[in-house]
């Protein structure tokens, strides 16, 4: 038995994993979807990037979890990658689901083609939050109209400081036992940082022919990939 700690990307909360959780629990594992500070039912809680890292570490410690498989989707790969290095021998594996990965001293925004200028401007113009995305943002990602409506309705503005503050790595990311899931409809090549990590020997890659939100579009297939990463 392992314990999956599931962290969804920007604007989302624990609810985003609702269709994945039953598959993992049916396989006999502990499953702990987590909402980060400032999102979903935790709206209004002040949050910077290190707040989100601590959210994950604190949940693992609060529940005294062992054999932990940390799962980070999209933005959440950044706090998950940092938290993985901080939970010590509790960690079994990390799965990055079509996600960003933390680079020491660099923010999520800095990885954008324009250096984060447009993202920073959007945050500044929205009282310190990244605004919710419209339905058009999710088109072309293997989602039904109903699934898109569910994401849009459930999303909340994202605390901007979590996107503009730098990552702080306490251990080289390439030393972690990790799987990177590339969702092909979101792009057929991973970012350069991920390519370098995959070349290091400890990471492996898998692909899924779906869009950037596989917990909605392909929950059973995503669960299978997570179970494989856990060694089942």
C-alpha distance (Angstrom), angle and dihedral (degrees) to the residues before:
residue distance angle dihedral
X1 . . .
X2 3.79 . .
X3 3.78 131.3 .
X4 3.79 116.5 -122.6
X5 3.80 115.6 -154.0
X6 3.80 106.1 -165.9
X7 3.80 121.1 -160.0
X8 3.81 120.1 -178.8
X9 3.78 126.0 -151.6
X10 3.78 133.9 -99.5
X11 3.81 118.5 -31.5
X12 3.81 92.8 7.8
X13 3.80 134.6 103.7
X14 3.79 140.0 -162.6
X15 3.81 89.2 -68.8
X16 3.81 90.2 73.0
X17 3.82 89.5 75.6
X18 3.81 96.4 53.6
X19 3.82 93.8 112.0
X20 3.81 93.7 46.1
X21 3.81 99.7 46.5
X22 3.84 97.4 71.2
X23 3.82 92.1 55.4
X24 3.80 92.3 52.9
X25 3.79 94.3 44.5
X26 3.81 90.8 48.3
X27 3.80 86.8 59.9
X28 3.80 89.4 57.8
X29 3.79 101.1 -104.6
X30 3.77 133.9 130.6
X31 3.79 111.9 -107.5
X32 3.79 124.2 -164.6
X33 3.81 116.6 177.0
X34 3.79 109.6 -166.4
X35 3.79 133.7 -153.6
X36 3.78 113.1 -150.1
X37 3.81 122.3 -135.1
X38 3.79 115.6 -78.7
X39 3.81 95.3 23.1
X40 3.81 137.8 97.9
X41 3.82 108.8 -26.5
X42 3.83 89.2 2.2
X43 3.80 95.3 60.3
X44 3.77 113.6 144.9
X45 3.81 94.8 33.0
X46 3.82 108.2 124.2
X47 3.80 111.3 -117.8
X48 3.77 140.7 -178.8
X49 3.77 125.6 175.3
X50 3.80 93.9 -88.1
X51 3.81 88.6 51.5
X52 3.80 87.8 61.6
X53 3.79 92.0 47.3
X54 3.79 89.7 51.8
X55 3.82 91.2 46.7
X56 3.80 88.4 62.4
X57 3.79 96.9 42.3
X58 3.81 91.4 46.7
X59 3.81 92.7 51.3
X60 3.80 91.8 52.4
X61 3.79 91.2 48.3
X62 3.81 95.5 41.7
X63 3.80 91.6 55.3
X64 3.82 91.8 37.2
X65 3.79 89.8 -129.2
X66 3.80 122.6 -173.5
X67 3.80 130.5 -173.5
X68 3.78 88.0 31.7
X69 3.79 122.3 -171.2
X70 3.80 106.4 -163.9
X71 3.80 114.0 -155.9
X72 3.80 121.1 -165.4
X73 3.79 123.9 -176.4
X74 3.82 123.6 -160.5
X75 3.85 109.7 -43.1
X76 3.82 90.4 8.1
X77 3.79 90.5 70.8
X78 3.80 86.6 77.5
X79 3.83 98.3 59.5
X80 3.81 91.7 33.1
X81 3.81 91.7 54.8
X82 3.79 90.7 51.6
X83 3.81 93.8 44.3
X84 3.81 91.5 49.9
X85 3.77 89.7 62.9
X86 3.80 91.4 50.6
X87 3.79 103.0 51.3
X88 3.80 93.8 66.9
X89 3.77 118.9 -164.5
X90 3.79 91.8 -0.4
X91 3.81 87.6 80.2
X92 3.79 120.1 95.2
X93 3.81 100.9 166.4
X94 3.80 144.2 -22.4
X95 3.80 124.2 -135.6
X96 3.78 118.8 -163.1
X97 3.81 108.4 -160.3
X98 3.82 107.5 -154.0
X99 3.76 85.0 -48.2
X100 3.73 145.5 149.2
X101 3.79 115.3 -106.2
X102 3.80 125.1 -142.2
X103 3.78 119.7 -102.8
X104 3.79 113.9 -164.4
X105 3.80 110.0 -103.6
X106 3.81 94.0 5.8
X107 3.79 129.5 106.4
X108 3.79 130.5 -138.2
X109 3.81 89.0 -111.1
X110 3.81 92.9 53.3
X111 3.81 91.1 65.8
X112 3.80 92.3 62.8
X113 3.83 116.9 105.5
X114 3.82 91.4 -111.8
X115 3.78 92.8 46.0
X116 3.78 90.6 -103.5
X117 3.80 97.4 -62.5
X118 3.81 95.7 131.9
X119 3.80 93.0 43.5
X120 3.79 92.3 48.7
X121 3.80 90.6 48.9
X122 3.81 91.0 50.9
X123 3.80 90.6 51.2
X124 3.81 92.8 47.4
X125 3.79 90.8 49.9
X126 3.79 92.8 50.3
X127 3.81 102.1 53.8
X128 3.79 94.4 -92.9
X129 3.80 98.0 -45.9
X130 3.79 134.0 106.2
X131 3.82 103.2 -121.7
X132 3.77 122.8 -120.1
X133 3.81 115.2 -92.3
X134 3.80 122.2 -112.8
X135 3.80 123.7 -121.0
X136 3.81 90.6 -99.5
X137 3.81 89.7 66.0
X138 3.80 90.4 67.9
X139 3.79 98.9 47.7
X140 3.79 116.9 117.0
X141 3.80 93.2 28.4
X142 3.82 100.7 105.7
X143 3.80 92.4 -98.1
X144 3.78 127.7 137.5
X145 3.79 120.7 -129.5
X146 3.79 88.2 -106.7
X147 3.80 92.2 52.5
X148 3.80 91.8 48.7
X149 3.80 90.6 49.9
X150 3.80 89.7 50.4
X151 3.80 92.3 52.5
X152 3.79 94.3 45.5
X153 3.80 93.2 46.9
X154 3.81 94.0 46.7
X155 3.79 97.0 44.5
X156 3.79 123.6 101.2
X157 3.81 131.7 -165.1
X158 3.79 110.1 -82.7
X159 3.84 122.6 -124.3
X160 3.79 104.2 -105.4
X161 3.81 98.0 -148.1
X162 3.80 90.1 65.7
X163 3.81 88.0 62.5
X164 3.80 99.4 44.0
X165 3.81 102.4 39.7
X166 3.83 117.8 91.1
X167 3.79 125.8 -106.2
X168 3.80 119.0 -112.8
X169 3.79 114.0 -151.6
X170 3.79 118.3 -163.9
X171 3.81 93.1 -176.6
X172 3.83 131.7 27.1
X173 3.78 107.7 -90.8
X174 3.78 92.3 -137.1
X175 3.81 90.4 65.3
X176 3.79 92.2 64.8
X177 3.82 121.2 96.0
X178 3.79 99.5 -115.6
X179 3.78 147.4 162.8
X180 3.79 122.7 -154.2
X181 3.80 116.7 -153.9
X182 3.79 114.0 -156.8
X183 3.80 115.4 -160.6
X184 3.78 103.8 -149.5
X185 3.80 99.5 -151.6
X186 3.79 88.6 59.6
X187 3.82 92.2 54.5
X188 3.78 134.4 -42.2
X189 3.81 96.3 -128.4
X190 3.81 128.1 55.8
X191 3.78 121.5 -128.2
X192 3.80 118.4 -83.7
X193 3.81 91.5 -106.2
X194 3.80 90.0 56.6
X195 3.81 93.1 46.0
X196 3.80 89.2 54.9
X197 3.80 92.2 49.2
X198 3.80 92.1 48.7
X199 3.79 89.4 53.1
X200 3.81 90.5 57.1
X201 3.79 94.4 78.9
X202 3.83 103.0 -120.8
X203 3.78 98.0 76.8
X204 3.78 125.9 71.2
X205 3.78 129.5 -165.1
X206 3.79 133.1 -138.8
X207 3.78 130.9 -179.1
X208 3.78 134.0 -142.7
X209 3.80 123.3 -167.0
X210 3.78 96.3 -131.6
X211 3.79 140.2 84.0
X212 3.78 134.1 -81.8
X213 3.82 96.0 -76.2
X214 3.84 104.0 57.0
X215 3.80 93.6 158.3
X216 3.81 85.4 72.6
X217 3.80 103.0 29.8
X218 3.83 100.3 39.1
X219 3.82 109.8 11.1
X220 3.82 97.0 156.0
X221 3.80 92.9 48.5
X222 3.80 91.1 46.4
X223 3.81 90.5 50.5
X224 3.80 89.9 52.3
X225 3.80 90.8 53.1
X226 3.80 90.7 49.6
X227 3.80 91.0 49.7
X228 3.79 90.9 49.4
X229 3.80 89.8 50.8
X230 3.80 88.7 52.6
X231 3.78 88.9 56.2
X232 3.78 99.4 -106.5
